[in-house]
Amino acid sequence: MTETLRLKRPQLLTDLACERIREAIVGGEFKLGEQMSEAQLAQRLGVSKTPVREALLRLKGDGLVEIHPQRGSFVFSLTPAQVTPRWPSTSRSRSRRRRSSQGASRGS
């Protein structure tokens, strides 16, 4: 009987803000490297700045947000060095697959 009377705890505003800001970043509502104003986010979410500030700290821990003292919070950004290593290996594997499929079709 005690299980049926148990109340569900409401989600914390910080949790809700974190979830919504994460969705906005992943969904492309914010560009890479774009500055994020705590005040504007708070207004958009309909909450005070405190849960937004806490949410941004969590997202920093996840690598989605960069926080620079006296400058603000920014969506993460990628450097060319972080992006470049992925492309050559992908194109090399495609060309290898292409060559192997061409060789297999010639041998048939």
N, C-alpha and C positions, 0 to 999 in steps of 0.2 A: 504494500500500500504506500510506503514512503516514496517509492520510485515514481508513482503517478502524480504525486503532489510536488515533485521537485521542479523548481522554476529554472528556465533557461536564462543564463547570464547574457545580458545584451553585449554586443561587441563594443570595445573601446573606440572612441573617436579616432585615436591614433591608428588603430588597426584598419578602420574604414578609410582613413585618409591615405594610409600607406598602400592599401589595395587599389584605390582609385588612381593615385598618382602613378603607381606601377603600370596599371592598365593604360594610362595615357602615354607613358613613355614607350611601352612595348607596341602600342597601337599607332604610334607615329604622330600623336597630337603635339609632341614636342620634338624638335629637331636635335640631332646630336650636337652637343656643345651649347645648346640654348640656355640662357639664364632663366632661372625659375624664382620668381618673387614669392616669398612667404606670404606677404600681405595679399597678393593677387590670388594665390592658391587658396588661402583661407576664405577669401570672398567667394571664389568659384565653388568651393566645397560647402560653404555655409557654416564654417566652424571658426574658432579663434586660431591665432597663429601658433599656440602651444602644440596642439596635436599635429599640425603641419610640420613644425620644426622637428618634433620627435619622429615623424614619418620620414622626413628627409634624412635624418641620422641613420635610421634603419636601412633606407635605400642606399645610403653611402656604403654601409657594411656589405650590401649585396652587389656593389659595383655599378649601380645604375645612376648614381648621383655623385658629383664631386662638390665638396664644400670648401670654399676658399675664404678664410677670415677676412673681413673688411671688404670683400668683393661680392660674396653671395654664393648661391647654390646653382649648379649647372648640371644639365643632363650629361652623362658620360660622353666622351668622344674617343674616336679611334685615330691613332697616328698611322701614316702610310706604312710604317714598319710593322704595325700590328695586322694590317690588312694584306700587304704584299705577299708574305710567305704562303698564304693559302692559294693564291691564284696560280703560281707556276706548277705546284704539285697537281692541281686539278687539271690544268691543260695538258700536263705530261701524261696523266693517267688516261685522259680522253684520247690523246694521240696514240698511246699504246693500245688501247682497246680498238681504235679504228684500224691500226696496222694488223692486229691479230685477227680481226673480223675479215679484213681484206685478204689476208693470207689464207684463212679458212675457206673463203668463198672461191679462191683461185684453185685450191687443192681439191675442190669438189668436182 
